[in-house]
Amino acid sequence: MNLASVSHVFYAFSRVRPDGTVYLHDEYADAQIEVDGTKGCLNALVLQKRTHPELKILLSIGGGGEGSIPFAAVASNQATRQVFANTSKALVDTYKLDGIDIDWEHPSDPRQGANYVQLLTALRVSLPSPQYLLTTALPAGEWALRNIDIGLASNMLDYINVMAYDFSGPWTSTAGHHSQLYTPKSPHSDAATISCHSAVGYMTSKGVPSRKLLLGIPAYGRSFLGAKKVGERFTGQGGEEGVFEYRELPRPGSKEHVDTKIGAAYCIGGDGGFVTYDTPDTVHLKAGFAKQNNLGGLFFWTGTGDAQGPRSLVETAYKSLHGTL
């Protein structure tokens, strides 16, 4: 990855114990393995600041699946919230990081949503602005966001990473775009109503300043075997658990298409069937959307899935945002 084109790196993921203690999930990889003359990948990343002094590095806590399970209990209690805040700050200071990113996927009812805001409040007290950065990742669907007073939450946050991907996947009954910029005029399913545009519109309508929103772009595609277009039923998934890294796309023997009306791309054929993903064309459209709506910027999950050269999504985003493309 060309760090000259990146402003923030989120190191994912650390975990939280039931007592609220935040810890490095893979101690060997994160803090012990020899990397670039230092101990651990986290230290090696921080050393990149020597040549990129403006780079900000945050530690992401949680993640999907098991990584988010302890959050509900920890956030429900003042004592464990304080342990969470204290141990988060200790890791930030120990590794000379710039802040913390919370990836609780996701508060599932209004009570958890209220506790989530209290957890952010405790963190902000321990990590005061502007000395420290505090961010969070939130899904794009109103079905999840409605459990949180996101306007209130945004008061504690520097940025919200809008996870504007995974709109469709193995859990949906039909194939669909998983990261479309706009909702189509005639969506084929409830999942197809979700878009980057709808997520940003919902969040700003609830009082989140647009400048605090970072629009997420996937560096991977989702596969639907047996389907040739959106709305069709599928028989399975190609790739690893239905996913191909962007650098592996389009698939050999497939044909790539871009729908500029809704800001979505896909390839059909080969071993992936219908594969939905982003391309430089759709990233350029999303960068334009971000600028037009005064968003804080774009982010990618994950940077390691990107391609090199002219098909690089990260490079396209940087050039589009800064007016060189």
Rosetta blueprint (number, residue, H / E / L):
1 M L
2 N L
3 L H
4 A H
5 S H
6 V L
7 S L
8 H E
9 V E
10 F E
11 Y E
12 A E
13 F E
14 S E
15 R E
16 V E
17 R L
18 P L
19 D L
20 G L
21 T L
22 V E
23 Y E
24 L E
25 H L
26 D L
27 E H
28 Y H
29 A H
30 D H
31 A H
32 Q H
33 I L
34 E E
35 V E
36 D L
37 G L
38 T E
39 K E
40 G L
41 C H
42 L H
43 N H
44 A H
45 L H
46 V H
47 L H
48 Q H
49 K H
50 R H
51 T L
52 H L
53 P L
54 E L
55 L L
56 K E
57 I E
58 L E
59 L E
60 S E
61 I E
62 G E
63 G E
64 G L
65 G H
66 E H
67 G H
68 S H
69 I L
70 P L
71 F H
72 A H
73 A H
74 V H
75 A H
76 S L
77 N L
78 Q H
79 A H
80 T H
81 R H
82 Q H
83 V H
84 F H
85 A H
86 N H
87 T H
88 S H
89 K H
90 A H
91 L H
92 V H
93 D H
94 T H
95 Y L
96 K L
97 L L
98 D L
99 G E
100 I E
101 D E
102 I E
103 D E
104 W E
105 E L
106 H L
107 P L
108 S L
109 D L
110 P H
111 R H
112 Q H
113 G H
114 A H
115 N H
116 Y H
117 V H
118 Q H
119 L H
120 L H
121 T H
122 A H
123 L H
124 R H
125 V H
126 S H
127 L L
128 P L
129 S L
130 P L
131 Q L
132 Y L
133 L E
134 L E
135 T E
136 T E
137 A E
138 L E
139 P E
140 A L
141 G L
142 E H
143 W H
144 A H
145 L H
146 R L
147 N L
148 I L
149 D L
150 I H
151 G H
152 L H
153 A H
154 S H
155 N L
156 M L
157 L L
158 D L
159 Y E
160 I E
161 N E
162 V E
163 M E
164 A L
165 Y L
166 D L
167 F L
168 S L
169 G L
170 P L
171 W L
172 T L
173 S L
174 T L
175 A L
176 G L
177 H L
178 H L
179 S L
180 Q L
181 L L
182 Y L
183 T L
184 P L
185 K L
186 S L
187 P L
188 H L
189 S L
190 D L
191 A H
192 A H
193 T H
194 I L
195 S L
196 C H
197 H H
198 S H
199 A H
200 V H
201 G H
202 Y H
203 M H
204 T H
205 S H
206 K L
207 G L
208 V L
209 P L
210 S H
211 R H
212 K H
213 L E
214 L E
215 L E
216 G E
217 I E
218 P E
219 A L
220 Y E
221 G E
222 R E
223 S E
224 F E
225 L E
226 G L
227 A L
228 K L
229 K L
230 V L
231 G L
232 E L
233 R L
234 F L
235 T L
236 G E
237 Q L
238 G L
239 G L
240 E E
241 E L
242 G L
243 V E
244 F E
245 E E
246 Y H
247 R H
248 E H
249 L L
250 P L
251 R L
252 P L
253 G L
254 S E
255 K E
256 E E
257 H E
258 V E
259 D E
260 T L
261 K L
262 I L
263 G L
264 A E
265 A E
266 Y E
267 C E
268 I E
269 G E
270 G L
271 D L
272 G L
273 G E
274 F E
275 V E
276 T E
277 Y E
278 D L
279 T L
280 P H
281 D H
282 T H
283 V H
284 H H
285 L H
286 K H
287 A H
288 G H
289 F H
290 A H
291 K H
292 Q H
293 N L
294 N L
295 L L
296 G L
297 G E
298 L E
299 F E
300 F E
301 W E
302 T L
303 G H
304 T H
305 G H
306 D L
307 A L
308 Q L
309 G H
310 P H
311 R H
312 S L
313 L H
314 V H
315 E H
316 T H
317 A H
318 Y H
319 K H
320 S H
321 L H
322 H L
323 G L
324 T L
325 L L
